Amino acid sequence: MRKLLLGILLLFGMLAGCSNQSDTTTTNEPQMVDVSIKFVPEKINPNHEAKIEAIVTQGKDKVSDANEVKFEIWKTGQDQHEMIEGKNEGNGVYSIKKTFPENGQYFVTAHVTARNMHTMPNKQFTVGE
């Protein structure tokens, strides 16, 4: 009787080992968080308020739950950088309003921490002529 029971268990074990089912578990790598910097208006004049936006997405999702969005701004040749906290407008848009006192070349870096990722895209722009 023991041999029969042992034989049946062995048979089931072999059948399970020969199954044609493959392991369907896959590691779903999270998509990277993407940040696009936009200026409103596109042409910025000195002493006029401009809006700088960071549009945050992950795949097709608009990220409205970022942990942190800060804008770092500086003029070419200056060592001092200004860091401004972005306002969450919803729908994946974070923004600041800023008035630039003089013409020149500037840089902005959007520091975005969202969904366990950090990204820092930057963009050069011109104020005035």
Z-matrix of the N, CA and C atoms (Angstrom, degrees):
N
C 1 1.427
C 2 1.524 1 111.58
N 3 1.354 2 115.66 1 -40.39
C 4 1.453 3 119.30 2 178.44
C 5 1.515 4 110.99 3 -63.51
N 6 1.297 5 117.03 4 -40.89
C 7 1.462 6 120.53 5 -179.62
C 8 1.521 7 110.35 6 -63.17
N 9 1.348 8 117.75 7 -39.39
C 10 1.459 9 121.38 8 178.67
C 11 1.530 10 110.34 9 -64.78
N 12 1.309 11 117.16 10 -45.77
C 13 1.461 12 121.44 11 179.34
C 14 1.525 13 110.78 12 -63.88
N 15 1.304 14 117.00 13 -42.66
C 16 1.459 15 122.24 14 177.62
C 17 1.523 16 110.12 15 -63.71
N 18 1.317 17 117.57 16 -39.75
C 19 1.467 18 121.92 17 178.01
C 20 1.528 19 112.12 18 -64.45
N 21 1.333 20 116.84 19 -41.78
C 22 1.471 21 120.81 20 179.36
C 23 1.528 22 109.94 21 -65.20
N 24 1.338 23 117.41 22 -44.27
C 25 1.457 24 120.57 23 178.15
C 26 1.527 25 111.50 24 -62.25
N 27 1.296 26 116.69 25 -40.61
C 28 1.451 27 121.76 26 177.69
C 29 1.524 28 110.72 27 -63.65
N 30 1.323 29 117.54 28 -41.20
C 31 1.459 30 122.63 29 178.55
C 32 1.531 31 110.60 30 -63.07
N 33 1.339 32 116.61 31 -46.25
C 34 1.474 33 119.66 32 178.01
C 35 1.530 34 111.15 33 -62.47
N 36 1.303 35 116.71 34 -39.34
C 37 1.466 36 120.58 35 178.39
C 38 1.510 37 111.43 36 -63.03
N 39 1.343 38 116.91 37 -41.12
C 40 1.466 39 120.38 38 179.45
C 41 1.524 40 110.37 39 -68.46
N 42 1.328 41 117.24 40 -40.15
C 43 1.461 42 120.15 41 179.11
C 44 1.530 43 110.99 42 -64.34
N 45 1.305 44 116.60 43 -39.64
C 46 1.464 45 119.51 44 178.61
C 47 1.521 46 110.23 45 -66.05
N 48 1.310 47 117.56 46 -36.05
C 49 1.458 48 121.53 47 178.72
C 50 1.512 49 112.49 48 -70.53
N 51 1.305 50 118.49 49 -26.53
C 52 1.456 51 122.47 50 -178.68
C 53 1.528 52 112.32 51 -93.20
N 54 1.288 53 117.27 52 5.59
C 55 1.464 54 120.64 53 -179.04
C 56 1.511 55 110.11 54 -58.93
N 57 1.335 56 117.77 55 142.33
C 58 1.457 57 121.01 56 -178.37
C 59 1.530 58 111.63 57 -90.64
N 60 1.331 59 117.50 58 8.18
C 61 1.453 60 119.47 59 176.81
C 62 1.513 61 108.60 60 -75.69
N 63 1.317 62 114.57 61 133.68
C 64 1.458 63 118.24 62 177.95
C 65 1.518 64 108.46 63 -99.92
N 66 1.288 65 115.04 64 162.42
C 67 1.455 66 120.86 65 178.51
C 68 1.527 67 108.03 66 -71.34
N 69 1.323 68 116.21 67 113.10
C 70 1.466 69 119.80 68 -175.85
C 71 1.513 70 112.51 69 -95.39
N 72 1.331 71 117.41 70 4.05
C 73 1.455 72 118.09 71 177.71
C 74 1.519 73 108.59 72 -74.75
N 75 1.307 74 115.62 73 132.03
C 76 1.459 75 120.94 74 177.91
C 77 1.516 76 108.04 75 -125.92
N 78 1.296 77 115.04 76 152.64
C 79 1.453 78 118.94 77 175.10
C 80 1.508 79 107.15 78 -87.07
N 81 1.307 80 115.02 79 112.17
C 82 1.458 81 120.11 80 178.56
C 83 1.518 82 108.45 81 -84.85
N 84 1.315 83 115.74 82 99.69
C 85 1.455 84 121.02 83 177.12
C 86 1.522 85 107.84 84 -68.70
N 87 1.320 86 117.93 85 130.21
C 88 1.466 87 118.66 86 177.68
C 89 1.529 88 110.18 87 -67.39
N 90 1.317 89 115.31 88 144.10
C 91 1.454 90 119.29 89 177.89
C 92 1.515 91 109.00 90 -72.21
N 93 1.312 92 115.93 91 150.23
C 94 1.450 93 121.27 92 -179.55
C 95 1.525 94 110.59 93 -68.90
N 96 1.308 95 115.23 94 149.43
C 97 1.456 96 121.37 95 173.18
C 98 1.531 97 106.87 96 -79.32
N 99 1.326 98 116.02 97 131.20
C 100 1.461 99 121.96 98 -178.58
C 101 1.518 100 108.60 99 -113.71
N 102 1.338 101 116.12 100 138.64
C 103 1.461 102 121.16 101 -179.51
C 104 1.521 103 108.84 102 -128.35
N 105 1.323 104 115.51 103 127.82
C 106 1.457 105 122.38 104 177.39
C 107 1.528 106 107.92 105 -116.16
N 108 1.344 107 116.49 106 129.62
C 109 1.469 108 121.33 107 -179.55
C 110 1.526 109 108.58 108 -98.08
N 111 1.353 110 115.27 109 133.12
C 112 1.460 111 121.57 110 -176.90
C 113 1.527 112 109.13 111 -134.22
N 114 1.332 113 116.37 112 145.55
C 115 1.456 114 122.19 113 179.25
C 116 1.525 115 110.26 114 -113.39
N 117 1.335 116 116.56 115 137.12
C 118 1.461 117 121.98 116 176.76
C 119 1.527 118 107.16 117 -129.41
N 120 1.313 119 120.22 118 112.51
C 121 1.465 120 127.57 119 -2.22
C 122 1.528 121 110.03 120 -74.86
N 123 1.323 122 116.11 121 167.99
C 124 1.465 123 119.78 122 -179.89
C 125 1.525 124 111.30 123 -64.81
N 126 1.326 125 116.67 124 -37.98
C 127 1.471 126 121.41 125 177.55
C 128 1.522 127 107.68 126 -97.09
N 129 1.329 128 116.43 127 118.38
C 130 1.463 129 121.91 128 -176.80
C 131 1.522 130 108.89 129 -101.26
N 132 1.319 131 116.54 130 128.70
C 133 1.459 132 122.64 131 177.47
C 134 1.516 133 109.68 132 -105.63
N 135 1.350 134 116.65 133 147.35
C 136 1.464 135 118.73 134 178.51
C 137 1.533 136 111.18 135 -62.03
N 138 1.316 137 115.25 136 148.59
C 139 1.457 138 124.46 137 178.39
C 140 1.529 139 113.60 138 62.08
N 141 1.321 140 117.77 139 20.24
C 142 1.464 141 122.89 140 173.27
C 143 1.525 142 107.66 141 -123.00
N 144 1.315 143 115.54 142 137.73
C 145 1.459 144 119.63 143 -178.79
C 146 1.517 145 110.85 144 -68.60
N 147 1.313 146 115.54 145 134.43
C 148 1.462 147 122.10 146 176.71
C 149 1.520 148 108.29 147 -124.02
N 150 1.300 149 115.13 148 152.28
C 151 1.459 150 121.34 149 177.98
C 152 1.530 151 107.82 150 -108.58
N 153 1.325 152 116.04 151 131.38
C 154 1.463 153 121.51 152 176.12
C 155 1.521 154 106.66 153 -114.67
N 156 1.333 155 115.23 154 126.39
C 157 1.464 156 121.05 155 -177.32
C 158 1.519 157 110.92 156 -116.87
N 159 1.312 158 114.86 157 146.20
C 160 1.458 159 122.92 158 169.03
C 161 1.522 160 106.01 159 -116.64
N 162 1.330 161 116.16 160 118.04
C 163 1.460 162 120.45 161 177.78
C 164 1.523 163 106.49 162 -97.95
N 165 1.339 164 116.27 163 116.47
C 166 1.464 165 122.57 164 -172.16
C 167 1.526 166 109.23 165 -107.85
N 168 1.340 167 115.45 166 123.59
C 169 1.459 168 121.21 167 179.17
C 170 1.524 169 109.81 168 -134.29
N 171 1.321 170 114.12 169 160.49
C 172 1.464 171 121.74 170 172.00
C 173 1.514 172 105.53 171 -138.59
N 174 1.326 173 116.28 172 104.37
C 175 1.458 174 120.09 173 -171.91
C 176 1.511 175 108.09 174 65.32
N 177 1.323 176 117.16 175 -124.61
C 178 1.461 177 121.55 176 178.08
C 179 1.524 178 112.31 177 -93.27
N 180 1.346 179 117.20 178 -6.07
C 181 1.463 180 121.72 179 -178.13
C 182 1.520 181 111.39 180 -82.01
N 183 1.333 182 115.97 181 138.02
C 184 1.455 183 122.14 182 171.29
C 185 1.520 184 106.75 183 -89.08
N 186 1.319 185 116.67 184 124.91
C 187 1.463 186 122.28 185 -173.51
C 188 1.526 187 109.91 186 -89.59
N 189 1.319 188 116.01 187 104.50
C 190 1.467 189 121.09 188 178.51
C 191 1.520 190 112.12 189 -105.67
N 192 1.341 191 116.34 190 8.49
C 193 1.467 192 119.97 191 -178.06
C 194 1.532 193 111.83 192 -121.40
N 195 1.334 194 116.73 193 35.38
C 196 1.463 195 120.15 194 179.33
C 197 1.517 196 110.16 195 -63.29
N 198 1.322 197 115.82 196 142.66
C 199 1.461 198 120.83 197 178.12
C 200 1.524 199 110.92 198 -71.52
N 201 1.339 200 115.68 199 -36.85
C 202 1.460 201 119.53 200 -176.42
C 203 1.524 202 109.78 201 -156.58
N 204 1.340 203 115.47 202 136.17
C 205 1.461 204 121.63 203 171.87
C 206 1.523 205 106.63 204 -137.94
N 207 1.323 206 115.79 205 116.20
C 208 1.461 207 122.06 206 178.54
C 209 1.522 208 108.37 207 -127.77
N 210 1.330 209 114.75 208 147.05
C 211 1.453 210 121.41 209 178.05
C 212 1.530 211 108.35 210 -111.79
N 213 1.323 212 115.85 211 123.59
C 214 1.462 213 122.21 212 176.68
C 215 1.525 214 107.00 213 -103.24
N 216 1.338 215 116.71 214 123.96
C 217 1.467 216 121.09 215 -175.03
C 218 1.522 217 109.55 216 -127.65
N 219 1.347 218 115.23 217 138.02
C 220 1.455 219 120.06 218 174.82
C 221 1.519 220 110.43 219 -154.92
N 222 1.320 221 114.88 220 155.32
C 223 1.464 222 121.53 221 177.49
C 224 1.522 223 108.30 222 -91.27
N 225 1.313 224 116.51 223 144.15
C 226 1.461 225 121.48 224 178.58
C 227 1.534 226 109.70 225 -52.28
N 228 1.320 227 115.74 226 130.85
C 229 1.457 228 121.52 227 178.17
C 230 1.513 229 114.24 228 89.45
N 231 1.309 230 118.61 229 -7.79
C 232 1.457 231 121.04 230 179.30
C 233 1.526 232 110.26 231 -97.01
N 234 1.313 233 115.70 232 141.26
C 235 1.462 234 121.04 233 178.26
C 236 1.521 235 112.35 234 -85.54
N 237 1.336 236 116.45 235 -25.70
C 238 1.461 237 120.09 236 -178.46
C 239 1.519 238 110.29 237 -81.67
N 240 1.326 239 115.34 238 127.80
C 241 1.455 240 122.45 239 177.35
C 242 1.521 241 108.30 240 -113.69
N 243 1.317 242 116.04 241 139.36
C 244 1.459 243 121.20 242 177.87
C 245 1.523 244 108.39 243 -100.07
N 246 1.331 245 117.11 244 133.21
C 247 1.463 246 122.32 245 179.04
C 248 1.526 247 107.69 246 -113.83
N 249 1.368 248 115.41 247 122.90
C 250 1.463 249 120.93 248 -176.37
C 251 1.523 250 109.04 249 -125.65
N 252 1.331 251 116.05 250 130.31
C 253 1.467 252 122.56 251 178.50
C 254 1.532 253 109.66 252 -69.61
N 255 1.342 254 116.57 253 130.95
C 256 1.460 255 121.39 254 178.71
C 257 1.517 256 112.01 255 -79.78
N 258 1.323 257 115.21 256 148.24
C 259 1.467 258 122.01 257 178.01
C 260 1.521 259 108.44 258 -96.47
N 261 1.330 260 117.26 259 131.11
C 262 1.459 261 122.26 260 178.90
C 263 1.523 262 108.83 261 -79.48
N 264 1.328 263 116.30 262 112.67
C 265 1.465 264 121.67 263 178.65
C 266 1.524 265 111.81 264 -93.90
N 267 1.327 266 117.19 265 -2.44
C 268 1.460 267 121.36 266 -176.63
C 269 1.521 268 110.89 267 85.67
N 270 1.301 269 115.61 268 169.07
C 271 1.469 270 122.47 269 178.63
C 272 1.525 271 112.89 270 58.23
N 273 1.333 272 117.08 271 27.37
C 274 1.461 273 121.38 272 177.52
C 275 1.519 274 114.77 273 82.43
N 276 1.340 275 118.01 274 8.35
C 277 1.462 276 121.51 275 -177.92
C 278 1.526 277 110.01 276 -106.33
N 279 1.334 278 115.36 277 128.96
C 280 1.450 279 123.64 278 176.04
C 281 1.528 280 106.63 279 -125.07
N 282 1.333 281 118.03 280 138.89
C 283 1.460 282 118.18 281 -172.90
C 284 1.519 283 113.15 282 -147.32
N 285 1.333 284 113.09 283 164.80
C 286 1.461 285 122.43 284 170.02
C 287 1.517 286 106.88 285 -137.61
N 288 1.332 287 115.38 286 161.28
C 289 1.462 288 121.59 287 171.53
C 290 1.515 289 106.65 288 -117.74
N 291 1.334 290 115.19 289 136.37
C 292 1.467 291 120.10 290 -173.72
C 293 1.521 292 109.41 291 -147.20
N 294 1.321 293 116.10 292 139.31
C 295 1.457 294 122.54 293 173.55
C 296 1.523 295 107.35 294 -108.55
N 297 1.328 296 116.38 295 128.05
C 298 1.457 297 122.12 296 -179.75
C 299 1.530 298 107.88 297 -101.09
N 300 1.335 299 117.81 298 124.10
C 301 1.462 300 120.15 299 -173.02
C 302 1.527 301 115.18 300 -75.07
N 303 1.322 302 117.98 301 -20.93
C 304 1.466 303 118.30 302 -175.25
C 305 1.517 304 112.64 303 -145.76
N 306 1.335 305 113.45 304 158.98
C 307 1.470 306 120.76 305 176.39
C 308 1.518 307 109.75 306 -61.70
N 309 1.317 308 116.14 307 155.40
C 310 1.454 309 120.11 308 174.00
C 311 1.513 310 113.08 309 149.71
N 312 1.323 311 114.12 310 178.07
C 313 1.458 312 122.60 311 176.61
C 314 1.524 313 107.68 312 -93.29
N 315 1.318 314 115.22 313 131.08
C 316 1.454 315 121.93 314 -179.09
C 317 1.525 316 109.22 315 -126.71
N 318 1.327 317 114.20 316 164.31
C 319 1.459 318 121.76 317 174.26
C 320 1.526 319 108.67 318 -127.68
N 321 1.318 320 116.14 319 148.50
C 322 1.454 321 121.86 320 171.46
C 323 1.527 322 107.64 321 -133.09
N 324 1.321 323 114.98 322 134.95
C 325 1.458 324 121.35 323 173.09
C 326 1.520 325 107.23 324 -120.06
N 327 1.320 326 116.04 325 126.32
C 328 1.468 327 121.14 326 176.15
C 329 1.518 328 107.72 327 -93.92
N 330 1.323 329 116.30 328 115.31
C 331 1.465 330 121.86 329 177.86
C 332 1.527 331 106.78 330 -94.44
N 333 1.327 332 116.75 331 108.77
C 334 1.468 333 121.11 332 -174.41
C 335 1.525 334 109.45 333 -121.75
N 336 1.335 335 115.36 334 125.15
C 337 1.458 336 122.18 335 172.47
C 338 1.521 337 106.59 336 -117.24
N 339 1.332 338 115.90 337 116.87
C 340 1.463 339 121.03 338 -178.55
C 341 1.518 340 109.45 339 -152.56
N 342 1.317 341 115.30 340 138.35
C 343 1.467 342 122.49 341 174.67
C 344 1.526 343 112.77 342 50.64
N 345 1.319 344 114.48 343 48.83
C 346 1.466 345 123.64 344 177.66
C 347 1.523 346 113.64 345 63.11
N 348 1.325 347 116.89 346 25.19
C 349 1.463 348 121.47 347 177.27
C 350 1.521 349 109.10 348 -132.38
N 351 1.326 350 115.75 349 154.58
C 352 1.467 351 121.22 350 176.25
C 353 1.518 352 108.27 351 -130.91
N 354 1.324 353 115.84 352 133.59
C 355 1.457 354 120.63 353 177.50
C 356 1.519 355 108.40 354 -137.73
N 357 1.336 356 116.60 355 151.56
C 358 1.456 357 122.05 356 -175.85
C 359 1.530 358 111.06 357 -138.82
N 360 1.327 359 118.64 358 68.06
C 361 1.462 360 118.50 359 177.56
C 362 1.527 361 110.12 360 -71.76
N 363 1.341 362 115.60 361 149.66
C 364 1.456 363 118.07 362 176.66
C 365 1.522 364 110.03 363 -131.48
N 366 1.325 365 113.93 364 161.86
C 367 1.454 366 119.78 365 -176.47
C 368 1.524 367 108.37 366 -148.43
N 369 1.323 368 115.11 367 139.52
C 370 1.462 369 120.79 368 175.13
C 371 1.514 370 108.04 369 -95.69
N 372 1.343 371 116.57 370 143.68
C 373 1.456 372 120.16 371 178.44
C 374 1.510 373 109.84 372 -148.30
N 375 1.319 374 115.54 373 163.17
C 376 1.456 375 122.27 374 -176.86
C 377 1.521 376 109.43 375 -113.82
N 378 1.317 377 115.47 376 135.38
C 379 1.455 378 122.23 377 172.32
C 380 1.515 379 106.88 378 -104.92
N 381 1.314 380 116.67 379 125.73
C 382 1.464 381 121.11 380 -179.57
C 383 1.514 382 111.76 381 76.15
N 384 1.323 383 113.63 382 -151.69
C 385 1.483 384 120.73 383 -176.81
C 386 1.501 385 112.10 384 -90.09
